[in-house]
Amino acid sequence: MAGYRVPVRRRASGESTLVKWSLIGTALAFLTLFLFVPLAAVFYEALRKGLDAYIAALAEPDALASIKLTFFVATLAVPANLVFGIAAAWAIARFEFRGKSLLLTLIDLPFSVSPVISGLIYVLIFGAQGWIGPWLQSHDIKIIFALPGVALATVFVTFPFVARELIPLMQEQGSEEEEAAIVLGASGWQTFRRVTLPNIKWGLLYGVILCNARAMGEFGAVSVVSGHIRGQTNTMPLHVEILYNEYQFAAAFAVASVLALLALVTLALKSYVEWRARHETSDPVTEGPQE
């Protein structure tokens, strides 16, 4: 029997190695073709005319305005989605109520609706010919083709990220620790700060990172509501499009390289958060005095 098992085990191992390296090779070829080569091309084209031309393209007033607007809109969208995500996850994971499945469906709505459609919805509501557009005009309130419209569109396309990271995490953890804290006399805020928040901190940070990345890179919804006003409503993706359409390729790739760098930073932060979460989960609980 032993003489029969050894060849089977070797043959299975050989097939497994072949499959493993085939899959790895396929994945690396795909990443090289669709990720590494385009990424390298962005930085090559951005720096092809030299460092001085690269810096000059980024220092141009419209480029600076697009960079500032991108970061400013992200600072509005991320905190708003942070609050919404925690509230929605807590409600869904901890309570049973009528309309819970509907709330889950609405949270996933931006994943299933094209960003362009979401931008058109805001135009339909707040535009000059929209439902409340005449009222807004009579009160000199600008939403479409202004900063509020850009911020609203960005918030809409990014609000699922924090909630969708926290909901399964909080459902898996259960509410036993929170109930114990309340029984011991902790208030709702103390329970959240000392029990809930430490348990969800890595999932929360992970969702914030993804939300911020999407906020800075959003194009479709923002393109519809921005009006493409140079120096006012153009975020970095919109500014790249305008420069490219005007055949200013070096300047377009220079601004695109900033977005690429932000994406790489986001990827590094995402990997770090995942590593810390795994490390913290796998750490054994040490009991007793330490020598």
N, C-alpha and C positions, 0 to 999 in steps of 0.2 A: 504493500500500500504506500509505503514511504517513497519507493522508487517511482511511483506513479504521480505523486503530488508535486515533486520537485519540478519536472518539466512544465506542468500546468502553471505553476507559480511563476516560472521564468517567462513563459510565453505571455502570460497576462501582464507581467511587468513590462515586457518589451512593447506590447501594444499600448500600454498606458503611457510610456515614455514618448512613443511616436505621436500619440494623440495630443499629449501635453505640449510638445514642441511645435506641433502644427498649429495648435490654437494660439500659442504665444507668438509664433511667427506671423500669423494672420492679424492678430491684434496690433503688433508692432508695425506691420506694413500699413494697416489702416490709419494708425496714429501718425505715422510719418507722412503719409500722403495728404491727410485731411487736417492735421494739426500742426506738426512740426514745420513742414515746408511752408505753409501759409504764414505761420508766425515768424519764421526767419525772413520771409519775403517782406513782411511789414517793416521790420527793423532795417533790412537792407535798403529798401526804397526810401525810408525816412532819413537815413544817414548817407545816402548815395552822393548828395551834393555837399557833404561836409558838415561838421559839427556847427559851424557858424550859421549855415542856412537852416539847420534843424532848430537851433535856439531862436533864430529870428522868426521862424514859422510859429513857434509856440508863444513868442512874446508879442505877436501881432494882436491888436486890441480885440478883434472879434474872437480870436482863438482863446485869449485869456477870459473873455466874457463867457464863452461856452464852457470852459473848465470850471469857472466859479459857479455858474448856474447849475452844472451837473452835480457838484458837491453840495450846493445849497438845497437842491431838490431832494437829494438823498438824505440830508439831515432832517428834512421835513417828513419824508415818507417812512424812513426806518423807525423813528420813535412812535409814529402813529400806528404802524403795523406791529410794533412791539407790544403796545398796550392792547390793541385788538387781539393779537395772537394769544397773549396770556389770558385775557378775559374769556375768549372763545374756547380755548383749550380747557380752562378750569370748569367752565359751564358744561361742556360736553363730557369731560372725563369724570366729573364729580356728581352730576345731577341728572335726573331723568325728568324730562318735560316734553310737553306737546310741541311738535315742530323741530325736534332735535335732528331728525334725518334731513329736513329741509335746510337747516342751518349748515349741516355738513355739505350738502349739495351746493349751496351758495358759496361756501368757502372755496370749493373747487371750480367755481365758474370761470375765473380768469385763465385756468388751465385749458378749458374747452372752447372759450370764445377767442377769436382772433383779436389781437391788440388793436388792429385798425377798426374793427367793429366797436370796441369799447370807446375809442376816440370819437367815432361817429355818434355814439349814444350821447356823449357829453355835448357835442355840437348840437344835437337835436334838442337837448334840454336847455343849454345855456347860450346857444348861438343867437345871432341877431334875429333870426326867423324861428327860433326855438320856442319851447313852451313858456319859459319865463324870461326869454331874451328881451322883449320889449320893456318888461318891468325893470330889468337890470340896466338897460340903457337909460331909462327915465331917471334912475337913481345914480347914474354915472358909475356903475360897477362893471368892471371888465373881468371876465373869467376866461372866455375863449380868446385865443391869440394874446394871452397874457400869462404871467407867472402862476396865478391860481389854477388855470386850466392845465398847465404842465404838471403842477404838483398833484392835482386830482387824478390825472391819467396815470401818473407814476404810482400813486398809492393804490389805485385799482388793480394794476397788473402785478403788484408785489404783495398784496395782503395775504395770500395763502401761505407764504413760505414759513413764517414763524409759527402760525397755528398748526400747520401740517407737520412740523417737526415735534411740537409739544403734545399734540393729542394722543398719538400712540404711546409716547413715553409716559405720560401721566396715567393713561389707562393701564399700562403694564405695571406701574409702581403701586397702584391702588391708593386707598385713602387711610390705611390703618395708622400710619405715623401721624397724620394730621388729626385724626380723631383722638389719638392718645394725647397729643399736645393740648387739644381743647379740653379733654377730661381733666388734665392736670392744671387747668386754669389759664392757659394762654389765650390771648385775644386773637381775633381773625388776622390782624396785621402781624402779630408776633408769630403766628403759625405760618403765615406766608413767608415772612422774612427768614425765619430760623429753620423751617422744615421744608416747605415746598420749594423755595428758590434754590437752596443748595442742591436739592435732588434733581432739578431740571436745568441747572446752570449751563451744562455743556450742550444740551439740546437747544437751549435758548440762544446761546452764542452761535451755534451752527446755523440756526434759522436766520439770525440777524446778518450773518456773513452772506448767506445766499440772497437775502432780501436786498442788501446793499449792492451786491454785484448786479442784480437784475435792475435795480433802480438806476444805476449809473449807465448801464448798457441799453436801456429801453429805447426803441426807435419808433415802432409802428403807431402806438397810441399817442405818443408825444408829437409825432410828425403831423397828425391830423389836427390837434388842438393848438399847436404852437404858432402857426402862421409863418414860420421860417423867417422871423424878423431878426436880422443880424444884430448881434450885440445885446439882444433883449430876451428872445425866447428860444434861441438855438442852443441845445445841449451839445455835447461833444459828438455823439453819433450824427446828429443833423448837420453840424458844421462840417464833418468829414464828407458827407454826401454833397453838400454845396461846393466845397473845394474840388472834389473829384469831378463833378459835373462841369466845373469851370476850367478843367484841365490843369489845375494846380496840384499835380500829383505829389510832389515832394511835401508840400504843406499838408495835404490830406493824409499822407502816410505818417507825417510827424504827429499830428493829433491822434491818429489811429494807434500809434505806438504808445501813447499815454494810456489809452484804453486797454491795450494789451498788457502794459505793465501793471495796471490795476487788476486785471484778470489774474496775472501771475501771483500778485500779492494775495489776492483772494484765495487762490488755490493753495498757497503756502499756509495761510491761516486756517483754511478748511482742513488740511492735512494735520496741522498741529492740534486742532480741536479734536479731531477723530482719534489721534494718538493719545491725547490726554484722557479722553473719555474711556478708551480701552484700558489704559494704564491704571486709571483710578478704579475701574470695575474689577480688574484682575488682581489688584493689590490684596494680599491676604490680611485679614484682621488680626492684628497683633495684640495679644492679651498678656497681662502680667507685667511686672517691672522689667524695664530695660537695663541691661548691664552696661 
